[in-house]
Amino acid sequence: MELGFTDAEIAFRAEVRDFLRASLPDGVRRKMAEGRRLDREETVAWTRTLNARGWAVPHWPVEWGGTGWDPIRQMIFRDEIQQFPAPETVSFGTLMVGPVIYTFGTRAQKERFLPRIARLDDWWCQGFSEPGAGSDLASLKTRAVRDGDTYVVNGQKAWTTLAQHANWIFLLVRTDPVAKKQAGISFLLLDMATPGVSVRPVQTIDGGFEINEVFLEDVRVPAENLVGEENRGWDYAKFLLGNERNGQARVGIAKARLRRVKALAAASLDGAAPRMADPVFRRRLAELEVEVRALEMTQFRVIAAEAGGAEGKPNPASSILKIRGSELQQATAELLMDTLGPAALVAHEGDAPSGYDYARGGAATYFNLRKLSIYGGSNEIQRTIIARSILGL
């Protein structure tokens, strides 16, 4: 089944491709193709290139830097970025806290934070999960006590991605300890340079340092940094997580990885017969291509439904995208590693042994993507959301 794009949409896709070819540095594209991490400066520079074109936050309202594109153009843009592949913007700012601020924040908060997010003047991280409060996020224990014009915050956040780069963090904190656990949570914005904030990097299974623990000890947060109403943070978190899960389909990334698999499988690696000569391998590849295509169609249906939905309301169908997107990211990474064979063990970063550049990052990407079943709400939790909110069970 082919999607029927209009002539204008086809021209728009070509415009995006031309921009990427002309604007993305070759070194950055190579890193992306190999699944390697960009450094902070590369990410900031690319975000500002997008922002200069007016494309850093295409899904935002036009008033705050958005493009006014319809959902189809937004999807085409995201697909081309992922397939090229080029870096996406730092989602904690552009996809998560930014929409919360422009939907629920004050005018002063919008004017202060949104332009800086679009330019990546501020790098945000997410302070939601805690030891003992991951999938059961409403069990969080970090406390915020009102003291005049400030909140005094004490607690710990875990699994905080890229906090080592961040200068701002958005926090879920408990402001009413006697209310039922979902009802006593608030949403705060915190400058990471505030006294009492400390960050401890945690090494992950792929050898990198992507996640961190964040400790908060008598940290004073201005009350003006409360988003929305006190004790309504759970509503804002659900809205944010719905946006996050929509972004986890990552259809373009799966397509790009399968293209890499095809190219490698057609070659004779280390003198062995090409993997594409194996009918079992070809069948596995074809099955994944069909599943990625089905996910793309599902993504179109979710986007079409959201286009007519109520602002600020989470769409439970985003849980479908999160589950299948994470499963297919893992499946395509596994197929890539199997295609590479023992060569997949080449380091994620640094110089590869002579003749093995093609294999860089194979195993590291596979191991890193095991996290997808858990973050953004575990897939088990997503199935519960689907059962209750869509199937009515």
Secondary structure, 3 states (H helix, E strand, C coil): CCCCCCHHHHHHHHHHHHHHHHHCCHHHHHHHHCCCCCCHHHHHHHHHHHHHHCCCCCCCCHHHCCCCCCHHHHHHHHHHHHHCCCCCCCHHHHHHHHHHHHHHCCHHHHHHHHHHHHHCCCCEEEECCECCECCCHHHCCCEEEEECCEEEEEEEECCCCCCCCCCEEEEEEECCCCCCCCCCEEEEEEECCCCCEEEEEECCCCCCCCEEEEEEEEEEEEHHHECCCCCCHHHHHHHHHHHHHHCCCCHHHHHHHHHHHHHHHCCCHHHCCCHHHCHHHHHHHHHHHHHHHHHHHHHHHHHHHHHCCCCCCCCCCHHHHHHHHHHHHHHHHHHHHHHHHHHHHCCCCCCCCCCCHHHCCHHHHHHHHHHHHCCCCCHHHHHHHHHHHHCCC
